[in-house]
Amino acid sequence: MTALAPEVGIDLNRPRVPFVRLVRVELRKLVDTRAGKWLVGTIAAISLVVMIIMLWVGLAEDVNLGFTDFLSGMNIPMGVLLPVLGVLSVTSEWSQRTALVTFTLEPHRGRVLAAKVVTGLLTALFAVVASLVAAAIGTLLMDVLGSGDTSWSIEASQFAGFYAGQALALLMGITFGMLLLSSPAAIVVYFAWAFVLPGIFGIAVAFIGWFGDVWPWIDFSAAQAPLFQSGGPSGEEWAHLGVSGLIWLVIPFVLGWYRVLRSEIK
């Protein structure tokens, strides 16, 4: 008689992968790919170029730029490129065909997605710290090479707003990545949303009278602008941010999360 193969049991009591380990793995995966390394390097290089240009213009035009001015300048490259890093953190699982391995080692996809979100928030924090260092260097050089009365002041609300802006940008990248699961499609749609849609809104405000009352409630990019203002957003501006964020971030994020949980892994 042919011997029967021994039964293979599944240990249902096996402990889960620690969440901290998942976050650590996701942080490493951000720069493990060639695209991730080039993107991080590009952000650093463009930030340096922005700081040099601001110094050159400030000294040439005798404009006394302060710490908050340099920090605002750092927002340009980071606000544009950090969301792409958020997109790649999700879509690389499909483009690099690592999703099968990832979700086999950790079958609870929600925990993996939660680790990616935490990784995005930590990446935004690292970016803000790097921006603070770059802004401090730029302010110091302006103080030494300029008139010597450069302002170093920054309000806590401005610092918190700067971080919130970077974190929201990264979360938008993650959201588009979950919705589309394709790096080129998600990046193109994100840039269309970030740079084309505000222009369409501006045209609509100019030619459609009633749209001016609706616009602050549906333009998520414009609603984030008061975050970095002195004193922070007003009550109405917080309302604009909440409603537009619900439309463009919360609802798409939930839909994207559901798609990843239900999508077939090939």
C-alpha positions as CSV (number, residue, x, y, z in Angstrom):
1,M,0.0,0.0,0.0
2,T,1.2,3.5,-0.7
3,A,2.0,5.4,2.4
4,L,-0.1,8.5,2.9
5,A,1.7,11.9,3.2
6,P,1.8,13.2,6.7
7,E,-0.8,16.0,7.4
8,V,0.7,19.5,7.6
9,G,-0.9,21.5,10.4
10,I,-1.2,25.2,10.6
11,D,-0.3,26.8,13.9
12,L,-3.1,29.3,14.5
13,N,-1.4,30.5,17.7
14,R,1.8,31.6,15.9
15,P,2.5,35.2,16.9
16,R,2.1,37.9,14.2
17,V,5.0,39.8,12.7
18,P,5.7,42.7,15.1
19,F,4.3,45.9,13.7
20,V,7.6,47.8,14.4
21,R,9.4,45.2,12.2
22,L,6.9,45.8,9.4
23,V,7.5,49.6,9.6
24,R,11.3,49.0,9.6
25,V,11.0,46.8,6.6
26,E,8.8,49.4,4.8
27,L,11.3,52.1,5.6
28,R,14.1,50.1,4.1
29,K,12.0,49.2,1.0
30,L,11.6,52.9,0.2
31,V,15.3,53.2,-0.8
32,D,15.9,49.6,-1.8
33,T,14.8,50.2,-5.4
34,R,16.7,52.2,-7.9
35,A,13.7,54.6,-8.4
36,G,13.6,55.2,-4.6
37,K,17.3,56.0,-4.4
38,W,17.2,58.4,-7.3
39,L,14.1,60.1,-6.0
40,V,15.6,60.7,-2.5
41,G,18.8,61.9,-4.1
42,T,16.8,64.2,-6.5
43,I,14.9,65.7,-3.5
44,A,18.2,66.4,-1.7
45,A,19.8,67.9,-4.8
46,I,16.9,70.2,-5.7
47,S,16.6,71.3,-2.1
48,L,20.2,72.4,-2.2
49,V,19.7,74.2,-5.5
50,V,16.7,76.0,-4.1
51,M,18.7,77.1,-1.0
52,I,21.6,78.4,-3.2
53,I,19.2,80.3,-5.5
54,M,17.4,81.9,-2.5
55,L,20.8,83.0,-1.1
56,W,22.0,84.4,-4.4
57,V,18.7,86.3,-5.0
58,G,18.6,87.6,-1.4
59,L,22.2,88.9,-1.4
60,A,22.0,90.3,-5.0
61,E,18.7,92.1,-4.4
62,D,19.5,93.0,-0.8
63,V,16.5,91.1,0.5
64,N,16.9,89.9,4.1
65,L,15.5,86.3,4.0
66,G,14.7,84.7,7.3
67,F,14.4,81.2,8.6
68,T,10.8,80.8,7.7
69,D,11.6,82.1,4.1
70,F,14.1,79.3,3.6
71,L,11.8,76.7,5.2
72,S,9.1,77.8,2.8
73,G,11.5,77.4,-0.1
74,M,12.2,73.8,0.9
75,N,8.5,73.1,0.6
76,I,8.8,73.4,-3.2
77,P,10.8,70.3,-4.1
78,M,9.6,68.2,-1.2
79,G,5.9,69.1,-1.8
80,V,6.3,68.0,-5.4
81,L,8.5,64.9,-5.1
82,L,7.6,63.3,-1.7
83,P,4.1,62.2,-2.9
84,V,5.9,60.3,-5.7
85,L,7.7,58.4,-2.9
86,G,4.3,57.7,-1.3
87,V,3.0,56.3,-4.7
88,L,6.0,54.1,-5.1
89,S,5.8,52.7,-1.5
90,V,2.5,51.0,-2.6
91,T,2.8,50.4,-6.4
92,S,6.3,48.9,-6.2
93,E,4.7,45.8,-4.6
94,W,3.0,45.2,-8.0
95,S,5.6,46.7,-10.4
96,Q,8.5,44.8,-8.7
97,R,6.2,41.7,-8.1
98,T,6.9,41.6,-4.4
99,A,3.3,41.7,-3.3
100,L,3.0,37.9,-3.3
101,V,6.0,37.6,-0.9
102,T,4.9,40.5,1.2
103,F,1.3,39.3,1.7
104,T,2.5,35.7,2.2
105,L,4.8,36.6,5.0
106,E,2.1,38.9,6.5
107,P,-1.3,37.7,5.3
108,H,-3.1,40.5,7.1
109,R,-2.9,43.1,4.3
110,G,-4.3,45.8,6.5
111,R,-1.3,45.6,8.8
112,V,1.0,46.0,5.8
113,L,-0.9,49.0,4.6
114,A,-0.9,50.5,8.1
115,A,2.9,50.1,8.2
116,K,3.1,51.9,4.9
117,V,1.1,54.8,6.2
118,V,3.2,55.0,9.4
119,T,6.3,54.9,7.2
120,G,4.9,57.8,5.1
121,L,4.3,59.9,8.3
122,L,7.9,59.1,9.5
123,T,9.3,60.0,6.1
124,A,7.5,63.3,6.2
125,L,9.0,63.9,9.7
126,F,12.5,63.1,8.3
127,A,12.0,65.5,5.4
128,V,10.9,68.2,7.8
129,V,14.0,67.7,10.0
130,A,16.2,67.8,6.9
131,S,14.4,71.0,5.8
132,L,15.0,72.6,9.2
133,V,18.7,71.8,8.9
134,A,18.9,73.2,5.3
135,A,16.9,76.3,6.4
136,A,19.2,76.9,9.3
137,I,22.3,76.6,7.1
138,G,20.8,79.1,4.6
139,T,19.8,81.5,7.4
140,L,23.3,81.3,8.9
141,L,24.9,82.1,5.5
142,M,22.5,84.9,5.0
143,D,23.3,86.3,8.4
144,V,27.0,86.1,7.8
145,L,27.1,87.3,4.2
146,G,24.2,89.8,4.5
147,S,23.2,92.6,6.8
148,G,23.5,90.5,10.0
149,D,20.0,91.0,11.3
150,T,18.4,87.9,9.8
151,S,15.2,86.7,11.6
152,W,15.4,83.2,13.1
153,S,11.9,83.2,14.6
154,I,9.3,80.6,13.7
155,E,6.0,79.9,15.4
156,A,5.1,76.4,16.7
157,S,2.0,76.5,14.5
158,Q,4.1,77.2,11.4
159,F,6.3,74.2,12.2
160,A,3.3,72.0,12.8
161,G,1.7,73.2,9.6
162,F,4.8,72.6,7.6
163,Y,4.9,69.0,8.8
164,A,1.1,68.6,8.3
165,G,1.5,69.7,4.7
166,Q,4.3,67.2,3.9
167,A,2.4,64.4,5.7
168,L,-0.8,65.1,3.7
169,A,1.1,65.2,0.5
170,L,2.6,61.8,1.2
171,L,-0.7,60.4,2.2
172,M,-2.2,61.6,-1.1
173,G,0.6,59.8,-2.9
174,I,-0.2,56.6,-1.0
175,T,-3.9,57.0,-1.7
176,F,-3.4,57.3,-5.5
177,G,-1.0,54.4,-5.3
178,M,-3.7,52.2,-3.6
179,L,-6.4,53.3,-6.0
180,L,-4.5,52.6,-9.2
181,L,-1.8,50.0,-8.2
182,S,0.3,51.3,-11.1
183,S,3.3,53.7,-10.7
184,P,3.0,55.6,-14.1
185,A,-0.8,55.9,-13.8
186,A,-0.8,57.0,-10.1
187,I,2.0,59.5,-10.7
188,V,0.3,61.1,-13.8
189,V,-3.1,61.3,-12.0
190,Y,-1.5,62.8,-8.9
191,F,0.3,65.5,-10.9
192,A,-2.9,66.2,-12.9
193,W,-4.7,66.6,-9.6
194,A,-2.0,68.7,-7.9
195,F,-1.2,71.1,-10.8
196,V,-3.9,70.9,-13.5
197,L,-7.1,70.8,-11.4
198,P,-6.3,74.0,-9.4
199,G,-5.9,75.8,-12.7
200,I,-9.3,74.5,-13.8
201,F,-10.8,75.7,-10.5
202,G,-9.2,79.1,-11.0
203,I,-10.8,79.4,-14.5
204,A,-14.2,78.3,-13.1
205,V,-14.0,80.9,-10.3
206,A,-13.3,83.6,-12.9
207,F,-16.2,82.7,-15.3
208,I,-18.8,81.1,-13.0
209,G,-20.0,83.4,-10.4
210,W,-21.5,80.9,-7.9
211,F,-18.5,78.7,-8.1
212,G,-16.5,81.1,-6.0
213,D,-18.5,80.2,-3.0
214,V,-18.0,76.5,-3.6
215,W,-14.3,76.6,-4.5
216,P,-12.8,76.9,-1.0
217,W,-14.7,73.7,0.1
218,I,-13.5,71.5,-2.7
219,D,-9.9,72.7,-3.5
220,F,-7.8,70.6,-1.1
221,S,-4.5,72.1,-2.3
222,A,-5.7,75.7,-1.6
223,A,-7.2,74.6,1.7
224,Q,-3.7,73.6,2.9
225,A,-2.1,77.0,2.2
226,P,-3.1,78.5,5.6
227,L,-1.3,75.7,7.5
228,F,2.0,77.5,7.2
229,Q,0.6,81.0,7.9
230,S,1.5,82.8,11.2
231,G,-1.1,81.9,13.8
232,G,-2.4,78.9,11.7
233,P,-5.7,78.5,10.0
234,S,-8.9,80.2,11.2
235,G,-12.0,78.2,12.1
236,E,-13.5,78.6,8.7
237,E,-10.2,77.6,7.0
238,W,-10.1,74.4,9.2
239,A,-13.6,73.7,7.9
240,H,-12.5,74.1,4.3
241,L,-9.6,71.8,5.0
242,G,-11.8,69.2,6.6
243,V,-14.5,69.1,3.9
244,S,-12.0,69.1,1.0
245,G,-9.9,66.6,2.7
246,L,-12.9,64.3,3.1
247,I,-13.6,64.6,-0.6
248,W,-10.0,64.2,-2.0
249,L,-8.2,62.2,0.8
250,V,-10.4,60.3,3.2
251,I,-13.0,58.8,0.7
252,P,-10.4,57.9,-1.9
253,F,-8.1,56.5,0.8
254,V,-10.9,54.2,2.1
255,L,-11.6,53.0,-1.5
256,G,-8.0,52.4,-2.2
257,W,-7.5,50.5,1.0
258,Y,-10.5,48.3,0.1
259,R,-9.1,47.7,-3.4
260,V,-5.8,46.5,-2.0
261,L,-7.5,44.2,0.5
262,R,-9.6,42.6,-2.3
263,S,-7.3,42.7,-5.3
264,E,-5.9,39.5,-6.7
265,I,-2.2,38.9,-6.3
266,K,-0.5,37.5,-9.4
